[in-house]
Amino acid sequence: MGAPDISLLTRLTRLVKRWGAHPDGRKDPAAGTETTAIPLPPLLTLPLTQHIGAPARPLVSAGERVLRGQLIAEAAGPVSAPLHAPTSGTILGIGEVQVPHPSGLTGPAILLESDGLDEAVAFTGANPFTLEPAEIARRVAAAGIVGLGGATFPAAVKLSLGQRTPIPTLILNGGECEPYLSCDDRLMQERAGEVIDGARIILRAIGGSRVLIGVESNKPQAIAALREAAAGFGEVAVVTVPSRYPMGSEKQLIAWLTGREVPSQGRSADIGVVVHNVGTAAAIHRAIRYGEPLTRRIVTVAGGAVRTPRNLEVRLGTPASALVAFCGGLTETPARLVMGGPMMGIAVTTLELPIIKGSGGVLALTAAETGARQAAEGPCIRCASCVGACPIGLLPLEMAARIRAGDLAASVDLGLKDCIGCGTCSFVCPSKIPLVQYFNHAKGELAARDRNKLKQDAIRELVEARNERMEREAREKAEAAARRKAERERAKAEAAAKAAAAAAEQPASEESAA
């Protein structure tokens, strides 16, 4: 029920030195400033895909007035999430806009013009500890809550796992191991009570018995605030974990806190654990206690090109440029713009992109901050630094060699699908080989092949079904023709028989008359 066994932590302390990296945190000065809510922008752009799964289906049309918290797009399936209006205003329409994506792709989005009134619908909350677990999950799904650590997996799906399999342990991820980002740190410091209450609500939903909150050692104020808020709740333990990248990865945090390993290509639920981000827990607290859907989040604005780095509470759909402007603008032209963290975030070309549910940061990095990673790629010197740094225990140099040779099957055999895409291997590579880019490319290629295979299988099934249908129809036509022919033959035979009978009766009648 409490913290992990100390002897286990000692063993894992030794093991943790064998993987990962320790990039410069660069979390100050943003981490040292209180979170500030920024003014409403005149226009909010709300992409229909802000989560893993099927895009939400719009429920509004141009010219319609909506209120803050009103449902404007519904979930399109069990792995999807609805979307709510972040403020009151008028729907301008639904169109294709550029969305946060490494390829600069566009996607459908609802355009909402704010009226400045911020009028809200009537929210209805409840005491979570009087609700059944299934009802908690239903309300979380209706609130549009997804994983706020960046993965954006619909939170209600995880909450429902406890109804199918025993999950005794909930882990809250407060690691925030990405450099620059401190939005979770500020949340834990300023709203620790919301995080703890959200954790207890999640625990009730999954039917668990203990909560372990893992927070990296470089966040002492957050650890102290959480422990104070958790006092009196014996099922909740706040555990300090090493400040090492990527400790915030789900598999690493589970291994550190429980000593158990998630099976290859398996799920944490397979070993009785479910993981949520601390921001997700706070959002669940607001959704259940007060009926508030997910329409805002905390975002870190940082980087050497930002005049005043800080953490901001932002309505979804706000352009990233508005955040930077609130922070005093840029001091120089940034060498790189990133949505998210520098290790796993998305490099973008413009700040005119909307903040979405998974946006944890907006970074404007200078040439001095990115120059080391922009050096020319050199040949692999077989130093195995990437092998030692890989938190999953893979062989990045061998996987990359297979991918360059076009042998994706061999890279899968070496564990490609277990790669979490943390980028540690690329970070430590002295030859500056973009290993994680190879892996992401290969995963994308494999996904495309799988989609193509599914498409081909579907086409084959349709062709086979068509051929079978045509054969059946031809057979039925032949059988019908045979039946009709038989009926005609039978009719002819019956007519001939009747004619013969009539001819036989006629002479007899004539003789009788004579």
Number of C-alpha atoms within 10 A of each C-alpha: 13 13 18 15 11 9 9 13 17 10 12 15 14 9 11 18 13 14 22 25 23 15 16 9 16 16 21 16 15 23 22 14 14 14 19 13 14 15 14 18 18 12 18 25 24 28 29 24 21 27 26 15 17 16 23 23 18 19 11 17 15 13 12 12 16 25 22 21 24 18 21 21 21 19 20 15 13 12 17 26 32 28 32 23 27 28 27 22 24 19 22 17 15 19 13 13 19 18 24 29 15 13 12 15 11 14 16 19 22 27 22 27 20 23 18 13 12 14 14 15 14 13 13 11 15 13 10 21 12 9 15 12 21 17 15 26 25 15 18 29 25 21 27 29 27 32 24 27 24 18 14 21 22 24 26 28 17 19 25 19 18 23 13 8 13 16 22 19 23 25 26 26 26 29 30 28 24 24 17 26 30 31 25 26 28 24 23 26 19 17 17 24 20 22 29 27 21 26 28 24 25 29 25 20 25 27 21 20 16 22 28 24 30 26 30 23 16 19 20 14 15 23 24 15 17 25 20 13 18 20 11 9 14 12 17 26 21 23 18 19 21 17 20 22 26 26 29 24 18 20 20 20 25 25 15 22 21 17 15 16 16 18 12 10 9 11 13 17 18 14 17 18 22 26 21 24 27 31 27 24 26 22 28 34 26 20 27 24 18 15 20 23 28 26 22 18 23 24 27 29 29 30 28 20 23 24 18 20 28 27 32 24 17 25 25 26 25 25 20 23 17 19 25 23 13 16 19 12 16 16 13 13 13 19 15 19 22 24 28 25 23 22 19 17 22 19 19 18 14 14 20 15 21 24 31 28 29 22 26 25 26 30 29 25 22 19 15 10 16 14 11 11 15 10 11 9 13 11 9 14 11 11 12 16 20 26 23 20 27 24 24 17 15 19 20 27 21 16 24 23 17 17 20 13 10 12 14 21 13 16 22 18 10 16 17 23 16 15 20 19 17 20 24 26 29 22 23 21 23 16 16 19 22 16 22 21 14 17 23 15 13 24 17 12 13 16 12 12 12 12 12 12 12 12 12 12 12 12 12 12 12 12 12 12 12 12 12 12 12 12 12 12 12 12 12 12 12 12 12 12 12 12 12 12 12 12 12 12 12 12 12 12 12 12 12 12 12 12 12 11 11 11 11 11 11 10 11 10 10 9 8 7 7 5
